[in-house]
Amino acid sequence: MEKYGFIGYGSMASMLMDGFLKTKILQTGQVMVSTRTKSRLEDLVEKWPGINLAENNMQLAKECKYIFICVKPLEVKGVLDEIIDFLGSDTHLISIAACVTIKDLETVFPGQITKVIPTFISEVGEGISLVCHNSQVSEVNKDNIEKLLNTISTVSIIKEENFEIGADLTSCAVGFIAGIFQEFVEAGVRQSSLTRKEAEQMVRSTLYGTAKLLCEKDISFNQTIDRVATKGGITEEGVKVLQKGLPFVFDTLLDKTLGKHDKVKAMVRKQFGTEL
């Protein structure tokens, strides 16, 4: 029985493991986890009896064919250096670390590598997982990893050069969307006697219904605006304000996030010796 190892146990690793086990695409006996903070695993063991806990990263590398690297970008090099002598010719590394490129990883491990950017909303079986494989990954392993991710999300195979902007539009967007609508709620509270709880419930329900309409009816954002914002009406006035102000907001947002990506990538490249 092939084992799937998870090095690191942050929110994304927890979401992935929980999702794979809930959908039963993996059994607890197939999953092993290694983390420096052992106390964080108490709830995991209670929820999923039979899951394997590794004493350290080396043990996990010895026993697992598929290894998910779920640590912070600047911790990846140290993890790889630690486990490299225990990786086999059939080992498949799956990295979820933003800003760490396949080229970076290949300087240490020249084998099968897949880069994945998951999204927190896969906790409820939604969202898009961004995926890119290197040339060493077998078709069998490509299908296997994509099948795993498809049980909790929609898989999108994209070029690695688009990962940063793709991450902003998918994984990071969960926080962006929450931030946008939090401000919308606050504006509603300022302009009324509604409580924050009442206003937030209105917006949350409307947000859910809008997303459902867009997806189930397969209509575009523009089509939705045309149907709701009648010419000369109230909604049209509000949409005009958004269309005037939001391009600057989102251009600035992406400039900032892509700039942060570049800074972290530069530090990662220095670690791996892959500076341009």
For each residue, the residues with C-beta under 8 A, 3 or more apart:
1: 29 30
2: 30 65 66
3: 30 31 32 52 63 64 65 66
4: 20 26 30 31 32 64 65 66 67 68
5: 31 32 33 34 54 60 61 63 64 66 67 68
6: 9 13 16 17 31 32 33 34 67 68 70
7: 33 34 35 57 60 67 68 69 70 71 79 83
8: 13 34 35 69 70 71 75 79
9: 6 13 14 33 35 37 40 41 44 70
10: 13 14 70 71
11: 14 15 120
12: 15 16 70 96 118 120
13: 6 8 9 10 16 17 33 68 70 96
14: 9 10 11 17 18 44
15: 11 12 18 19 118 120 122 123 152
16: 6 12 13 19 20 68 70 96 118 122 152
17: 6 13 14 20 21 31 33 44 48 51
18: 14 15 21 22 47 123
19: 15 16 22 23 122 123 125 151 152
20: 4 16 17 23 25 26 31 148 151 152
21: 17 18 24 26 27 28 31 48 51
22: 18 19
23: 19 20 151 152
24: 21 27
25: 20 147 148 151
26: 4 20 21 30 31 148
27: 21 24 30 31 50
28: 21 31 48 49 50 51 52
29: 1 50 52
30: 1 2 3 4 26 27
31: 3 4 5 6 17 20 21 26 27 28 48 51 52
32: 3 4 5 6 51 52 53 54 60 63 64
33: 5 6 7 9 13 17 41 44 51 52 53 54 60
34: 5 6 7 8 53 54 55 56 57 59 60
35: 7 8 9 38 40 41
36:
37: 9 40 41
38: 35 41 53
39: 42
40: 9 35 37 43 44
41: 9 33 35 37 38 44 45 53
42: 39 45 46
43: 40 46 47
44: 9 14 17 33 40 41 47 48 51
45: 41 42 48 49 51 53
46: 42 43 49
47: 18 43 44
48: 17 21 28 31 44 45 51
49: 28 45 46
50: 27 28 29
51: 17 21 28 31 32 33 44 45 48
52: 3 28 29 31 32 33 63
53: 32 33 34 38 41 45
54: 5 32 33 34 57 59 60 63
55: 34 59
56: 34 59 60
57: 7 34 54 60 61 79 82 83
58: 61 62 82 83 86
59: 34 54 55 56 62 63
60: 5 7 32 33 34 54 56 57 63 64 67 83
61: 5 57 58 64 67 83 86 87 91
62: 58 59 86
63: 3 5 32 52 54 59 60
64: 3 4 5 32 60 61 67 91
65: 2 3 4 88 90 91 92
66: 2 3 4 5 91 92 94 141 144 145
67: 4 5 6 7 60 61 64 83 87 91 92 93 94
68: 4 5 6 7 13 16 94 95 96
69: 7 8 76 79 80 93 94 95 96 97
70: 6 7 8 9 10 12 13 16 96 97
71: 7 8 10 75 76 79 97
72: 75 76 97
73: 76 97 98 99 100 264 267 268
74: 77 264 267 268 271
75: 8 71 72 78 79 97
76: 69 71 72 73 79 80 95 97 100 104 105 268
77: 74 80 81 104 108 268 271 272
78: 75 81 82
79: 7 8 57 69 71 75 76 82 83
80: 69 76 77 83 84 105 108 109
81: 77 78 84 108
82: 57 58 78 79
83: 7 57 58 60 61 67 79 80 86 87
84: 80 81 87 108 109
85:
86: 58 61 62 83
87: 61 67 83 84 91 93 109 111
88: 65 91
89: 111
90: 65 112
91: 61 64 65 66 67 87 88 109 111 112
92: 65 66 67 111 112 113 114 137 141 145
93: 67 69 87 105 109 111 112 113 114
94: 66 67 68 69 113 114 115 116 145
95: 68 69 76 100 105 113 114 115 116
96: 12 13 16 68 69 70 115 116 117 118
97: 69 70 71 72 73 75 76 100
98: 73 117 163 164 167 261 264
99: 73 164 261 264 265 268
100: 73 76 95 97 104 105 115 268
101: 104 105 115 160 265 268 274
102: 105 106 113 115 132 134 160
103: 106 107 274
104: 76 77 100 101 107 268 269 271 272 274
105: 76 80 93 95 100 101 102 108 109 113 115
106: 102 103 109 110 113 134
107: 103 104 272 273 274
108: 77 80 81 84 105 272
109: 80 84 87 91 93 105 106 113
110: 106 136
111: 87 89 91 92 93 136
112: 90 91 92 93 133 134 136 137 138 141
113: 92 93 94 95 102 105 106 109 133 134 136 137
114: 92 93 94 95 131 132 133 134 137 141 142 145
115: 94 95 96 100 101 102 105 131 132 133 160 163
116: 94 95 96 129 130 131 145 149
117: 96 98 129 130 163 166 167 170 171
118: 12 15 16 96 122 127 129 149 153 171
119: 122 127 128 129 153 170 171 174
120: 11 12 15 123 127 171 174
121: 124 126 127 174
122: 15 16 19 118 119 125 126 127 129 152 153
123: 15 18 19 120
124: 121
125: 19 122 152 153
126: 121 122 153
127: 118 119 120 121 122 153 154 170 171 174
128: 119 153 154 155 156 170
129: 116 117 118 119 122 149 152 153 154 155 156
130: 116 117 156 158 163 166 167 170 171
131: 114 115 116 145 146 149 155 156 157 158
132: 102 114 115 157 158 159 160 163
133: 112 113 114 115 137 142 145 157
134: 102 106 112 113 114 137
135:
136: 110 111 112 113
137: 92 112 113 114 133 134 141 142
138: 112 141 142
139: 142 143
140: 143 144
141: 66 92 112 114 137 138 144 145
142: 114 133 137 138 139 145 146
143: 139 140 146 147
144: 66 140 141 147 148
145: 66 92 94 114 116 131 133 141 142 148 149
146: 131 142 143 149 150 155 157
147: 25 143 144 150 151
148: 20 25 26 144 145 151
149: 116 118 129 131 145 146 152 153 155
150: 146 147 153 154 155
151: 19 20 23 25 147 148
152: 15 16 19 20 23 122 125 129 149
153: 118 119 122 125 126 127 128 129 149 150
154: 127 128 129 150
155: 128 129 131 146 149 150
156: 128 129 130 131 166 170
157: 131 132 133 146
158: 130 131 132 162 163 166
159: 132 162
160: 101 102 115 132 163
161:
162: 158 159 165 166
163: 98 115 117 130 132 158 160 166 167
164: 98 99 167 168 257 258 261
165: 162 168 169 254 258
166: 117 130 156 158 162 163 169 170
167: 98 117 130 163 164 170 171 172
168: 164 165 171 172 173 176 253 254 257 258
169: 165 166 172 173
170: 117 119 127 128 130 156 166 167 173
171: 117 118 119 120 127 130 167 168 174
172: 167 168 169 175 176 257
173: 168 169 170 176 177
174: 119 120 121 127 171 177 178
175: 172 178 179
176: 168 172 173 179 180 253
177: 173 174 180 181 207
178: 174 175 181 182
179: 175 176 182 183
180: 176 177 183 184
181: 177 178 184 185 203 204 207
182: 178 179 185 186
183: 179 180 186 187
184: 180 181 187 188 203
185: 181 182 188 189 196 199 200 203
186: 182 183 189 190 196
187: 183 184 190 191
188: 184 185 191 192 194 199 202 203
189: 185 186 192 194 195 196 199
190: 186 187
191: 187 188
192: 188 189 199
193:
194: 188 189 198 199 202
195: 189 198 199
196: 185 186 189 199 200
197: 200 201
198: 194 195 201 202
199: 185 188 189 192 194 195 196 202 203
200: 185 196 197 203 204
201: 197 198 204 205
202: 188 194 198 199 205 206
203: 181 184 185 188 199 200 206 207
204: 181 200 201 207 208
205: 201 202 208 209
206: 202 203 209 210
207: 177 181 203 204 210 211
208: 204 205 211 212
209: 205 206 212 213
210: 206 207 213 214 224
211: 207 208 214 215
212: 208 209 215 216
213: 209 210 216 217 219 224
214: 210 211 217 218 219 220 221 224
215: 211 212 218
216: 212 213
217: 213 214
218: 214 215
219: 213 214 223 224 227
220: 214 223 224
221: 214 224 225
222: 225 226
223: 219 220 226 227
224: 210 213 214 219 220 221 227 228
225: 221 222 228 229 239
226: 222 223 229
227: 219 223 224
228: 224 225 235
229: 225 226 233 235 236 238 239
230: 233 235 236
231: 236
232: 236
233: 229 230 236 237
234: 237 238
235: 228 229 230 238 239
236: 229 230 231 232 233 239 240
237: 233 234 240 241
238: 229 234 235 241 242
239: 225 229 235 236 242 243
240: 236 237 243 244
241: 237 238 244 245
242: 238 239 245 246
243: 239 240 246 247
244: 240 241 247
245: 241 242 248 249
246: 242 243 249 250
247: 243 244 250 251
248: 245 251 252
249: 245 246 252 253
250: 246 247 253 254
251: 247 248 254 255
252: 248 249 255 256
253: 168 176 249 250 256 257
254: 165 168 250 251 257 258
255: 251 252 258 259
256: 252 253 259 260
257: 164 168 172 253 254 260 261
258: 164 165 168 254 255 261 262
259: 255 256 262 263
260: 256 257 263 264
261: 98 99 164 257 258 264 265
262: 258 259 265 266
263: 259 260 266 267
264: 73 74 98 99 260 261 267 268
265: 99 101 261 262 268 269
266: 262 263 269 270 275
267: 73 74 263 264 270 271
268: 73 74 76 77 99 100 101 104 264 265 271 272
269: 104 265 266 272 273 274 275 276
270: 266 267 273 275
271: 74 77 104 267 268
272: 77 104 107 108 268 269
273: 107 269 270
274: 101 103 104 107 269
275: 266 269 270
276: 269
